[in-house]
Amino acid sequence: MLIGVAAGLALVAGGAWVLIHTLGEREYLYEGKPLFYWEGVMNSPVAEVSNHTRVVLETQAIPRLIDVMFHDSQDSKLRLGLIEQLNNLPGVQIFYVPSEGRRAQAAGALGSLGFCAQKAIPDLIKVIQGRDEPVRSAAVSALGQIKGRPEVVIPLLTTCLSDPQDGVPEAAVESLGAFGALSRPAWPKLVPLLEVRDKDMQRALKIALKQIDPDEAAKVGVK
């Protein structure tokens, strides 16, 4: 009887172990390597490495991230329920990001690729002009990291300064700052924001104004 009980407990423990290691997030691999690997070598001084990295990013990583950003909207209720139950067990912590978080992460990942992700700019703009709130501010931030097509992006970021969604105006300020002097046309919309009583906005704004025009920033009291 004791042997049966022990075997049953072992079976339950084994099943729980399998669930714990299969229900959590798994990092997507490109040619067997995670995205952060390709980020690390995309500016390699070795032409063969950087050229191959660009091919992997442009043909595999970027298309997949764009697809996730637009279409990853389904979460398995069974999976979420099992994760919740297992996370209630002592010593168990299964990491899992809901679909809205995965979409936002995809937008952020595009930004982390910098100028290599400039082909994703039209899709990021589409997200910003859409209604997917969890992703919009991440897409605004990504545009500032990519720093491509300023003639299109800077006017859009300028309109985002008055966006009603929390986080979007702050992200727009940071992204405009990333473009430096190219964002000078947005100056008349940025300076009045110095009156906004929000610590995050003030911090982002002071940095951005100095990035865009340090001399003019000093004239409006930003040091």
C-alpha angles and dihedrals in degrees: 000000000000089000090053092049091048091049091049092050090047090051092050092047091048092050091049090050091053092049093048091053097044104040098058129085118290120203112239114239130213112204087344096307132099123245094256089062092057090045088056096053102034090097095041114150087225104092094208091055097044093045093051090046091054090052092051092048096045097043102033118011103040096045090049093048091050090050091050091048092057106028111027097103105125127095121181108239089206092053093047091048093051092048091051092050095046092047087060089064117096113267095007122122117163113190114220132159118208119234096264089054092049091052091051091047090053091055090048091049090054088054092050089060089064120195090355087073096055090116086067093059095096090051093048089050090051090053092050091051091048134075103253096119098184090058104037099080091045089053091050090052091047092057089058091051094048093046095193133138095017092178088066103027101048095057089048092050089049091057089048089064088079096040112134095220116101112250097018098092091047091049090048091053091051092047093049088052090052090060090057118194091001087075093060091112088064092057096099089055094044102050096060088057088072085082092059111108099221122115095211092049093047092050093049092043096052091051093046096048091053091048092051100043118348094186094053090042090059090051091058092048101265111135 
